[in-house]
Amino acid sequence: MSRVDESTAIYKIQEWYSSHCDGDWEHHSRISVKTLDNPGWSITIDLEDTVQESQKFEEIKINYDDETTWMVIKKVDNKLLGACGSNELEKMLSTIATWLEPAKYR
């Protein structure tokens, strides 16, 4: 079995999620990743009962030259919401993972 690359955004988000699973939290807190029809991606991360629930998040809004390269990430109440063009999923996940990640990864 190959070694997992711990530097990837997916790994860091997975670790953040797993670190909060306590038999209860995961039953009401969710992470969802979906496709958009424009085309693009969206992500919703429930921050309830996490350190990040009370942390400030400065909205990120990037518009590039075409419909596939754009990104918006913002915090609304206790949710982190992101959307991006079809070519920006890795960048969006990486930006989110950096904000979520514990100090041990920084």
C-alpha positions in Angstrom: 0.0 0.0 0.0 1.4 3.4 -1.0 2.1 6.1 1.6 -0.5 8.9 1.8 0.7 12.4 0.9 0.0 14.4 4.1 0.7 17.7 2.3 -2.5 17.5 0.2 -5.5 19.6 0.8 -7.8 16.6 0.8 -5.6 14.9 3.5 -5.7 18.0 5.7 -9.4 18.5 5.4 -9.9 14.8 6.1 -7.7 15.0 9.2 -9.6 18.1 10.4 -12.9 16.3 10.0 -11.7 13.1 11.7 -10.3 15.1 14.6 -13.8 16.3 15.4 -15.6 13.0 15.1 -16.6 12.0 18.6 -19.6 9.8 18.1 -22.0 12.9 18.1 -20.5 15.8 16.2 -20.3 13.9 12.9 -24.1 13.2 13.0 -25.0 16.8 12.7 -21.9 18.4 11.1 -21.2 17.8 7.5 -18.8 18.6 4.7 -20.3 18.5 1.2 -18.6 19.0 -2.1 -20.8 19.3 -5.2 -20.6 20.3 -8.8 -22.2 23.5 -10.2 -23.8 23.8 -13.6 -21.9 26.8 -14.7 -19.5 24.6 -14.6 -17.8 24.6 -11.2 -17.6 23.3 -7.7 -19.1 24.2 -4.3 -18.2 23.2 -0.8 -20.0 23.7 2.5 -18.2 22.9 5.8 -20.2 23.0 9.0 -18.0 24.6 11.7 -20.4 24.1 14.6 -18.6 23.1 17.8 -15.2 23.7 16.3 -12.5 26.3 17.1 -13.1 27.8 13.7 -16.8 28.5 14.5 -15.7 31.6 16.4 -12.7 32.5 14.2 -12.9 35.4 11.7 -12.6 34.5 8.0 -11.9 37.3 5.5 -13.9 36.7 2.4 -11.9 35.6 -0.6 -13.2 36.6 -4.1 -11.1 36.1 -7.1 -12.2 36.6 -10.7 -9.9 35.7 -13.5 -10.4 36.1 -17.2 -12.7 33.2 -18.0 -15.6 31.2 -16.6 -13.5 28.3 -15.4 -11.1 30.2 -13.2 -12.8 32.0 -10.4 -13.2 31.4 -6.6 -15.3 32.7 -3.7 -14.9 31.6 -0.1 -16.8 33.1 2.8 -18.0 32.3 6.3 -21.7 32.7 6.9 -22.8 32.1 10.5 -21.2 28.7 11.4 -20.6 27.5 7.9 -17.7 28.0 5.5 -19.0 28.3 1.9 -16.9 28.0 -1.2 -17.5 28.0 -4.9 -15.1 28.0 -7.8 -14.7 27.4 -11.5 -14.2 24.0 -12.8 -10.4 24.4 -12.9 -10.0 25.8 -9.4 -11.0 22.9 -7.1 -7.5 22.2 -5.8 -6.8 25.9 -5.2 -10.1 26.3 -3.3 -9.5 23.1 -1.2 -5.9 24.2 -0.5 -7.0 27.6 0.7 -9.7 26.1 3.0 -7.3 23.5 4.3 -4.8 26.1 5.2 -7.4 28.0 7.3 -8.7 24.8 8.9 -5.4 23.1 9.6 -4.0 22.8 13.1 -0.7 24.5 13.9 1.2 21.3 13.5 0.8 21.6 9.7 1.9 25.2 9.4 
